[in-house]
Amino acid sequence: MATPDDGTAPDNGTPQRTAFLLSQLGSLSSDRFAERTRKLGLTPGDAGTLRLIGRTPGLSQRALATRLGSLPSRVVQLIDSLEGRGLVERARSSTDRRNYELHLTAEGRSKLRELRTVSEAHEQEMLAALSPDQSAELARLLSLLAQANHADPDVHRET
């Protein structure tokens, strides 16, 4: 059965508002995550950057900028900040001297472990109303939507 053009659901005439609810929950989740990362002395952008570098040691600043959808100059400032706090170190690339490779320091790896604990608590809180089966189904459906909309599951663009 086709969905009416007026945006209402075919079963009871009430708008589905699914995209609105996704946006509302995304905003709520982002705000709560920012509160949690702030307690670790990080911004959500810092957290995402540490996670990416931790998953791909040796990632270049240029590749990081591309993944984040950010200007390279913005990424330089971000890495300067993380490096200044002892979380990340730069090393000249052995294959291309124009690039810097990024690595987590011991302190950065420790902070990433703390972040993982915070992230797991955040996910449990956000999904508390769902059963394990419902949570798994939601993850599956959101993955399908992310893939269909060409979203990178590892980063928020323009962090």
C-alpha positions as CSV (number, residue, x, y, z in Angstrom):
1,M,0.0,0.0,0.0
2,A,1.4,3.4,-1.0
3,T,2.1,6.0,1.6
4,P,-0.1,9.1,1.2
5,D,1.6,12.2,-0.1
6,D,0.5,14.3,2.9
7,G,3.2,12.7,5.2
8,T,0.7,10.7,7.2
9,A,1.1,7.1,8.1
10,P,-1.3,4.8,6.3
11,D,-2.5,3.0,9.4
12,N,-3.9,5.8,11.7
13,G,-3.3,9.1,9.9
14,T,-0.6,10.2,12.4
15,P,2.6,11.5,10.9
16,Q,5.5,9.0,11.4
17,R,8.1,11.7,12.1
18,T,10.8,9.1,12.1
19,A,13.5,11.4,10.7
20,F,12.5,14.0,13.3
21,L,12.8,11.5,16.1
22,L,16.2,10.4,14.8
23,S,17.3,14.0,14.8
24,Q,15.9,14.6,18.3
25,L,17.6,11.5,19.7
26,G,20.8,12.3,17.9
27,S,20.9,15.7,19.4
28,L,20.1,14.4,22.9
29,S,22.7,11.7,22.6
30,S,25.4,14.2,21.4
31,D,24.7,16.5,24.3
32,R,24.9,13.7,26.8
33,F,28.1,12.4,25.3
34,A,29.6,15.9,25.3
35,E,28.9,16.1,29.1
36,R,30.6,12.7,29.6
37,T,33.7,13.6,27.5
38,R,34.0,17.0,29.3
39,K,34.5,15.1,32.5
40,L,37.5,13.4,30.9
41,G,38.9,16.8,29.7
42,L,37.9,16.1,26.1
43,T,35.5,17.5,23.6
44,P,33.5,15.0,21.4
45,G,35.9,16.0,18.5
46,D,38.9,15.1,20.6
47,A,37.3,11.8,21.5
48,G,36.5,11.0,17.9
49,T,40.1,11.9,16.8
50,L,41.7,9.8,19.5
51,R,39.5,6.9,18.5
52,L,40.4,7.2,14.9
53,I,44.1,7.4,15.6
54,G,43.9,4.5,18.0
55,R,42.2,2.4,15.4
56,T,44.6,3.4,12.6
57,P,48.1,4.1,14.1
58,G,50.2,6.0,11.6
59,L,47.2,7.8,10.1
60,S,48.4,11.0,8.4
61,Q,47.1,14.4,9.3
62,R,45.9,14.7,5.7
63,A,44.0,11.4,5.8
64,L,42.5,12.4,9.2
65,A,41.2,15.7,7.7
66,T,39.6,13.8,4.9
67,R,37.9,11.3,7.3
68,L,36.7,14.1,9.5
69,G,35.5,16.2,6.5
70,S,37.5,19.0,7.9
71,L,40.0,21.5,6.6
72,P,43.7,20.4,7.1
73,S,44.4,23.7,8.9
74,R,41.6,22.8,11.4
75,V,43.1,19.3,12.0
76,V,46.6,20.9,12.6
77,Q,45.0,22.9,15.4
78,L,43.3,19.8,16.8
79,I,46.4,17.7,16.7
80,D,48.4,20.6,18.2
81,S,46.0,20.6,21.2
82,L,46.1,16.8,21.6
83,E,49.9,16.8,21.3
84,G,50.1,19.6,23.8
85,R,48.2,17.5,26.3
86,G,50.5,14.6,25.8
87,L,47.8,12.4,24.1
88,V,49.1,12.3,20.5
89,E,52.5,12.4,18.9
90,R,53.5,13.3,15.3
91,A,56.2,11.5,13.4
92,R,57.5,12.3,9.9
93,S,56.3,9.6,7.5
94,S,59.1,7.3,6.4
95,T,57.4,7.0,3.0
96,D,56.4,10.6,2.4
97,R,58.4,13.3,4.2
98,R,55.6,15.8,3.5
99,N,53.3,14.0,5.8
100,Y,53.1,13.4,9.5
101,E,51.9,10.1,10.9
102,L,49.9,10.2,14.1
103,H,50.2,7.9,17.1
104,L,48.7,7.8,20.5
105,T,51.1,8.2,23.4
106,A,50.8,6.0,26.5
107,E,48.7,8.7,28.1
108,G,46.6,8.8,24.9
109,R,46.0,5.0,25.0
110,S,45.0,5.3,28.7
111,K,42.6,8.2,27.8
112,L,41.1,6.0,25.0
113,R,40.5,3.2,27.5
114,E,38.7,5.7,29.8
115,L,36.7,7.0,26.8
116,R,35.7,3.4,25.9
117,T,34.3,2.9,29.4
118,V,32.4,6.2,29.1
119,S,31.1,5.3,25.6
120,E,29.8,1.9,26.8
121,A,28.0,3.6,29.7
122,H,26.5,6.2,27.4
123,E,25.3,3.5,25.0
124,Q,23.7,1.5,27.8
125,E,21.9,4.6,29.1
126,M,20.6,5.6,25.7
127,L,19.4,2.1,24.9
128,A,18.1,1.2,28.4
129,A,14.4,1.1,27.2
130,L,15.2,-1.6,24.7
131,S,15.6,-5.4,25.1
132,P,18.8,-6.9,23.8
133,D,17.0,-8.1,20.7
134,Q,15.5,-4.7,20.1
135,S,18.8,-3.0,20.6
136,A,20.4,-5.4,18.1
137,E,17.6,-4.8,15.6
138,L,18.0,-1.0,16.0
139,A,21.7,-1.3,15.4
140,R,21.1,-3.3,12.2
141,L,18.5,-0.9,10.9
142,L,20.6,2.2,11.7
143,S,23.6,0.6,9.9
144,L,21.5,0.1,6.9
145,L,20.4,3.7,6.9
146,A,24.0,4.9,7.5
147,Q,25.2,2.8,4.5
148,A,22.4,4.0,2.3
149,N,23.2,7.6,3.1
150,H,27.0,7.2,2.7
151,A,27.7,7.9,6.4
152,D,31.0,6.9,7.8
153,P,30.2,4.7,10.8
154,D,33.4,5.7,12.6
155,V,33.2,9.5,12.6
156,H,31.0,12.5,12.7
157,R,31.8,14.6,9.7
158,E,33.2,18.1,10.3
159,T,34.0,17.3,13.9
